[in-house]
Amino acid sequence: MTIDSFNFDGKKAIVRVDFNVPLDENGHITDDTRIRGALPTLNKILNDGGSLIIMSHMGKPKGKVNPKFSLSQIKDDVAKALGREVKFADDCAKAADAAKALKPGEVLLLENLRFYPEEEGKPTGIEKTDPGYEAAKKEMKERQKEFAKTLASYADVYVNDAFGTAHRKHASTAVIADSFDKDHKMLGYLMEKEVKAVDNILKDIRRPFTAIMGGSKVSTKIGIIENLMDKVDNLILCGGMTYTFAKAMGGHVGDSICENDKLDLALDIMKKAKEKGVNLVLGTDCVAANAFSNDADTQICSVKEIPDGWEGLDAGPETRKSFEAVIEPSKTILWNGPAGVFEFDNFTAGSRAIADAIVKATKNGAFSLIGGGDSVACINKFGLADEVSYVSTGGGALLEAIEGKVLPGVAAVE
């Protein structure tokens, strides 16, 4: 069943969204991309004449009530985005009466699902090494099923539109689907678009295919790097991991971020790329700073000759040119992770060069997918989100899908 072919008239729909939005110290939303992303699905249900129960997590409250992560803080923003009043249930597992009272066109927002440990389904207060762990795990799985059944009992239809959590087998993202028959569970518009975008990258590849992987650590990206080796023509590795590669090749990286225990892994990646005929592009020069600060003194130097007391914080001019030369003629592009500390305005040039080259390629007919929190923040900071093919809302989920893993949140519906 697709959301387009279902008529929600007179039906109650419970929708899993990803409203884990960033808040400032006063509880105000600093980026509402995720709320705006869910609107097409939520409006379809309401416009059909259905009533809407919205559920989400926020932050990592670890199964305990924590006001800092209360969804009550965003209730008014959700109401403003939907253009109608939103009721609030301050306990997601005790909202049966509030759900029952909903009339067509009305909206109920449930409190943070992760205030209950049953949402994530992990035993609490016990270590994996403890003798009773397996029994506790089994008991928690049963409690998770009951929690999911409670959520399901509020509605006639289940819609999963939270791609950002689709890689987790949580009560609200996968287990709940067991309570609905195949005609009453479906993916929302955002999920459909995300799944299609991943398919474009993995199945409908137009070449040359270039993947750009940034971020600070090689270790967190190793799974996706290895999976992409069999698919891409060009692999650009940038950001903090540049300095692990530079050191592995015998360079001196000063005070730059570096995984000293992953030098062999870096050399192994280089060897594999060569064996598979993948053009591996690494930074050759960088903008180094004498402090981790926007106002630090800077110098351009080789990534292999960074003086002591200095650290690489952005890609240098030669590196930017080499990245642009590879990206611009590409026909399929995946970007995950910035080329430098883009949060500091003086260290955005590397990421900006990548973004501009991707926009240029997209205008020449390339399919470009930007995913992962920092890359999305980057493209939004530069005001270029509308000039690429697709900006994914799911960081971890996108990477796992591209690694070729089955996403529980998608599998439970499909």
N, C-alpha and C positions, 0 to 999 in steps of 0.2 A: 504494500500500500504506500502511495506517495501522498504527501501533504496536499498536493494540487488536486488529486482525484478524490479527496475526502471532504464531505460536507459536515462542518462542525455545528450546524444549526441544532440548538437544544441540547448539545452535548457539553459535558465538563471535560476539559483537557488539562492534564498535568504535564507541564513542559520543563524539562531539565535544561537550564541555560547556564552559561558561564558568566556570572556577574561578579567574578572575583576581580573587581576593578581597583586601581590604585587610589588610596585616600591620603590626604595630607593630615597633619597633626590635629586638625579640627574636625576630621571626619568628612571633609569635602572631596568629591571625586576630582582627580587631576586629569584623567583621560577616560572618556565615556565610549570609546570605540566598541567595547564588548556589548554595551547596552544597545547602541545603534545597530550593531550587527544582528541582534536578535529580533529587531522590530518587524521585519517582513513576516516572520513566522507568527509572532504574537498577534499582529494586526489581521492576518488571514483568519485566525481562529475567531477573533472578536467580530470581524466584518461578516463572517458567515452566520453569526448569531449564537456563538458558543460562549461559555464562561471559562475563565482562565485561572489556573493555579500555577504559579511560578515557583520553581525551587532551584536553589544554587548553593554553592559553598562560598566562603570567603576566608582567605588566609589559612593558617594552620593552627586552629585552636586545640588540636590533639584530643578530641572527644570530650572537651569540657566547655561549659558556657563561659564566654569571654566577651564582655561588652565591646571591646576594641574591634571585634570581628562581627558585630551584629549587622544584619542586613537592614535593620530599621533605619540605619544611617543613609541608605540609598533609596528608601521608599518614595520620597518626594521627587527624586530625580527620575525614577521609573514612571511615576504618575505623569510627570511633565512630558517625558518622551512618548508616552502612550496617549496623552491628551485626555486622560480620565482618572477618576479617583482610584487609588489602590488601597485595599484593606490589608492589614498585616496580622499574621498569626505568630505570636511570640514563642511558640513551641511547635516545631515542624511535625512532631509525632503525636500532637494532641490537637489537630486542626480539623477533625472530622465534622464538628458542628458548623464551623465557619465555612467549610467547603460545601456542606449540605445546603446552607442558606444562600449560596451564590445564585444570582439570577443571570440570564443571558446578558452578555456584555459587561459583566462585572469581573473584577480582578482581585485575586488574593495572592499576596507574596508570603512565602513561608520563611521562618527564621532559618539561619545557617544550618545546613544539614550536618556539617562536621562538628556541631555541638554534641552529637551522638557518636560514640566510637563505632557503632554498628554501620554507619555510612561507609567508612573505609574498610571495616571488617577485619581489623587487626586487633589481636588480644592486647590489653593494656596492663601495665604493672607487672609484666613477666618477661624475662629475657628468653631469646631463642634457645639458649643453652640450658635453661632450667628444665628439670625432668618433667614438669607438668605442662610444658609448652604445647605439645601436640594436642592434648586434651582441651586446653584453653582455646586453641585455634579452632578445633572442631565445634566447640560450644559457641564461639563467636560467629562462625559461619551460619549456625542455626538462628542466632539472634539477628544476624544481618538479613536473612530470608524473611523473618517476621517483620522487621523494620521496613523492608521493601514492600511487603504485603500491606502494611499500614498506609504507606504513601499511595500505593496503587488504589486502595479502597476509596480514596477521595474523588476518583475520576472515572470516566468511561473510556478515555483515550489517553495513550502515552506518546509524547513526542520528545525525542532527544535532539536538542539543537546545541549541545555543548561539546564541540569538537575538542576544545582544550583539555577535556577530561576523558575523552573517548578511549584513551589507552589505559584507563584504570577500571578494574572490575569492582566498582563500588555499587552500593545498594541502588542509588538513583541513576546510575549510568548504564547498568547492565542487568543486575538481579531483578529489578522491578519489571523488566520486559516480560519475564516468565508469567506474570499475572494477567497478561493481555493476549488475546488471540491475534493471529497475523494481520487481520483487517483493522485492528485497533491499536497498532503500534507502528510508528513511522519516524523517519528522520526529518528534521526541520529543514528549511531552505538553506541555512548556513552550513549545516552538516552535509547536505547534498552537494553544495558548491565546493566544500573542502575535499570531499571524497573524489569529486570529479577533477579538481586541480591536481591532486596526488596522482590520479590515473593518467592525466596529461603528462606529468613528469616521468612516470614509470613505464607507461605502456605506449604512449603515442609520441615517442621521442623524435623530434626533428633535429638534425645535426648541423653544425657542431653543438654539443650539449656541454655547458659549462656550469660547474657547481662552485660556489664561493662559500667557504667555511671560515668563520671568524670565531672570536671568543678567546678566553684566556687559557683554556686547557685542552691539550691533545686527548687526554684520558676520557673526558666526557663526550668526545666526538668520535672516538675510535670505531664504534659500531657502524655509524653512518658513513664514515670515510671509507671503511672496507667495503660496504655494500655499494657505494657509488663508484668505486674503482671498476666494477664490471659494467658500468652504464655510461660513464662520462667520457668525453674527449679531453676536456680540460678540468683540472682541479686546482683552484686557487685556495691556498691556506694562508690566513692572515690574522691580525689581532695579536693577542698575547702569545699564542702558540708559535708565532714566528721565532721567538727567542729560544724556545726549546730546540727547534730545528737548527738554528744558527749555532747553538752550543754543541749540538750533536755533531756538527760538521767542523768542530774544532775552534769555533769562534769565541770571542770574549764578549759577554753580554752585560757587563757592569751590574747594576742593581735591577735589571729588567726581570719581569715575572718569568720563571723558568721551572719546569718540572724535571728536576735532576734525575729522578728515578724513571723517567720516560725517554731518555736519550736513545736507548736501543730501539724503542718503539718508533721513534721518529725516523731513524735510519731504515728500519724495516718498511715503513710506509713509502719511503723514497725508492727502495729496492722493488717493492711490489708495483709501484707506478711504472717504473722502467720496464718491468717484465710484461705488464699488461698494455704497454704502449700509450699510457695516459700522460698527457702533458701536465706535469706538476709545476705549478708556479708559486714560488715563495718570495717573500720580500727580500730585497737586497740592501736597501737603505731605510733609515727611519728618522723620525723627528724625536730626538732624545731630550729629556728634561732633567734638571737637577733636583726636582721634587715632584711629588704626585699632586700637582696643583695647576689650575688654569693659568696662574700668573708666574709659573716657574720660568727660569732662563731656559732657552732651547738651543739646540744645534742639530744640524743634519750630519749623520754619520752612517758608516756601513753597519749593518746589523751584526757583523762579526767583530766590530772594533768599537764597542761602546765603552767609554771610559768608566772607571770606578766612580761611584757616587752619582751616576747618570742612569736613567732608565728609558727604554723605548716606549713612547706613548702613542705614536701614530706612524702610518706608512709614509715613507719619504717620497720626494718627487719622481725619482727613477722607478720606484716600485709602482707608483700610481700609473705611470705611463705603460708599464708592462701589463698591469691589470686591464687597463682600458683597451690595449691592443688585442687582448684575448676575448674580452666581453663583447665589444661592439659588433664583431661579425657573427656572434652566436645566434642560434635559432631556438634553443631551449636553455633557460637560465634558472638556477635555484640559488637563492642567497639566504644564508643563515649565519648571523653573527657579524658584528662590526669590525672595521680594520684598525680601530684605535679607541681611545677613551673619548668617544663622541659626546659624552655628557659635558665635557669641557669644550667651550667654543673654539679654543685655540688648537684643539686636536681632532677636528672633524674632517680635515682635508682628505684623508684616505677613504673614509666611508662615503664622503660626498662624491669623490671621483668614481667609486663603484656605482653609487646610485645614479649618477649622471650617465654613465656608460650603459647601465641597464635600461634607462629611459630611452636612450638613443637606439639601442637594439630593438626594444619593444616597438618603437615607431617604425622600424624597418621589418616588422612582422614576427619578431621573436615572441615566444610564450615565456613570461617571467613570473616566477613565484617567490614571494618574499615571506619568510616565516621565522618564528622564534622571537621572543619578547624584545630583545635589543635591536634586531634588524627592523622590526615594525616601528619601534620608538624612533629609530634613525630616519626611516622613510617618512614618518609623520613629521619629524622635526624639520626635515628639508622641504616639506609640503609637496612631496612627489607621489603620495599614495595613489592618486587617481591616474597616474601616468605609467603604471606598470600593470601587468595582466591580472595579478591576483595577490592580495595581502592576506596571509593566513592568520587566524586568531589563535591557533593551537601551536604552542612551542614544542613541548615534549611529544604530543600526539602526532604532530606533523613529522618529526624526526623518526619516531617509531614506525610510522606508516611507510616512510621512505626507506627505512631499514628493511622493509618487507615483512614486518610483524603484523599479525592480525589484531585489530583494535577491538577489545571486548564490547565497547559501546556501539560500534557499528554492527558487529557480528550478532549481538543480542536482538537487534531489530531485523536485520536481513535474514 
